[in-house]
Amino acid sequence: MSHERIPTLDGTELDLNYELFKGDALVFDDLKSDEITVCSRKSKKTLTVRAKDFPYWGIWTPDRGGAPFICIEPWHGHADYEDFTGELKDKEGIRRLDVGETFNTQMSFIIG
């Protein structure tokens, strides 16, 4: 994964197309919302993924096209940067828990 930031989101909408994913997944780390909604242009169908307090969101589909799906994934971490040489404990987004400590989170999917 590169440190390069490529602006893809203009306001609150992103026109999805296979060209967007030619380099890999889109990774967002500065969204102002806890949910993402995908709306069909062919019907009134929607899918909303709601996930509070996830610092990263990944959106991807196979880059060669032909796949009839898009993945919307709330993340607490992401792939290594190309120049990362540290240990797992040093990765951006790693959450460390002490012995006996727990971490809970949740997400929901709303199909409309």
C-alpha positions as CSV (number, residue, x, y, z in Angstrom):
1,M,0.0,0.0,0.0
2,S,1.3,3.4,-0.9
3,H,1.3,6.6,1.3
4,E,0.1,8.5,-1.8
5,R,-3.3,10.1,-1.3
6,I,-5.5,10.3,-4.3
7,P,-8.7,12.4,-3.9
8,T,-11.6,10.2,-5.0
9,L,-14.4,11.5,-3.0
10,D,-15.9,14.9,-4.0
11,G,-18.3,15.8,-1.3
12,T,-20.5,12.9,-0.2
13,E,-20.8,10.9,-3.5
14,L,-18.5,8.6,-5.4
15,D,-19.4,7.4,-8.9
16,L,-18.3,3.7,-8.7
17,N,-16.7,2.2,-11.8
18,Y,-14.1,-0.5,-12.3
19,E,-11.4,2.1,-13.2
20,L,-11.4,3.3,-9.6
21,F,-10.1,-0.1,-8.4
22,K,-7.4,-0.7,-11.0
23,G,-4.7,-0.1,-8.4
24,D,-6.4,-1.9,-5.5
25,A,-8.9,-1.2,-2.8
26,L,-10.0,2.4,-2.0
27,V,-9.0,3.0,1.6
28,F,-10.6,5.9,3.5
29,D,-9.3,7.1,6.8
30,D,-11.0,10.4,7.1
31,L,-14.7,9.8,6.6
32,K,-17.0,12.1,8.5
33,S,-19.8,9.5,8.8
34,D,-20.2,6.1,10.4
35,E,-22.0,4.7,7.4
36,I,-21.7,4.1,3.7
37,T,-24.7,3.7,1.3
38,V,-24.6,2.2,-2.2
39,C,-27.4,3.2,-4.4
40,S,-28.4,1.4,-7.7
41,R,-28.8,3.5,-10.8
42,K,-31.0,0.9,-12.3
43,S,-33.5,0.6,-9.5
44,K,-34.3,2.1,-6.1
45,K,-32.3,-0.6,-4.2
46,T,-29.8,0.5,-1.6
47,L,-27.4,-1.1,0.8
48,T,-26.1,0.8,3.9
49,V,-23.2,-0.4,6.0
50,R,-23.2,1.2,9.4
51,A,-20.2,0.8,11.7
52,K,-19.4,3.2,14.5
53,D,-15.9,4.1,15.4
54,F,-14.1,2.2,12.6
55,P,-11.1,4.4,11.6
56,Y,-10.7,3.0,8.1
57,W,-13.1,1.8,5.4
58,G,-12.1,-0.3,2.5
59,I,-14.1,-0.5,-0.7
60,W,-13.1,-2.9,-3.4
61,T,-14.1,-5.1,-6.3
62,P,-11.9,-7.1,-8.7
63,D,-10.2,-4.6,-11.0
64,R,-10.7,-6.5,-14.2
65,G,-14.4,-6.0,-14.1
66,G,-17.1,-8.6,-14.6
67,A,-17.6,-9.2,-10.9
68,P,-21.2,-8.4,-9.9
69,F,-20.3,-7.2,-6.5
70,I,-18.6,-4.5,-4.5
71,C,-17.2,-5.0,-1.0
72,I,-17.7,-2.3,1.7
73,E,-15.5,-3.2,4.7
74,P,-15.1,-1.2,7.9
75,W,-11.6,-1.8,9.2
76,H,-9.5,-1.2,12.3
77,G,-6.3,-1.6,10.4
78,H,-5.0,-1.8,6.8
79,A,-2.4,-3.5,4.7
80,D,1.2,-2.6,5.3
81,Y,2.7,0.5,3.5
82,E,5.2,-0.5,0.9
83,D,8.0,0.9,3.0
84,F,6.9,-0.6,6.4
85,T,9.7,-2.6,8.0
86,G,8.5,-2.7,11.6
87,E,6.9,-5.4,13.7
88,L,3.2,-6.3,13.8
89,K,2.8,-4.4,17.1
90,D,4.0,-1.2,15.3
91,K,1.5,-1.3,12.4
92,E,-0.8,1.6,12.0
93,G,-4.3,0.7,13.3
94,I,-3.1,-2.2,15.6
95,R,-5.2,-2.4,18.8
96,R,-3.3,-3.9,21.7
97,L,-5.3,-5.5,24.5
98,D,-3.9,-6.3,27.9
99,V,-4.5,-9.8,29.4
100,G,-8.1,-10.1,30.3
101,E,-9.1,-7.0,28.4
102,T,-11.9,-7.2,25.8
103,F,-12.8,-5.1,22.8
104,N,-16.3,-5.1,21.3
105,T,-17.6,-3.5,18.2
106,Q,-20.5,-3.9,15.9
107,M,-21.8,-3.2,12.4
108,S,-25.1,-3.4,10.7
109,F,-26.4,-3.8,7.2
110,I,-29.6,-2.2,6.0
111,I,-31.0,-3.4,2.8
112,G,-33.5,-1.1,1.1
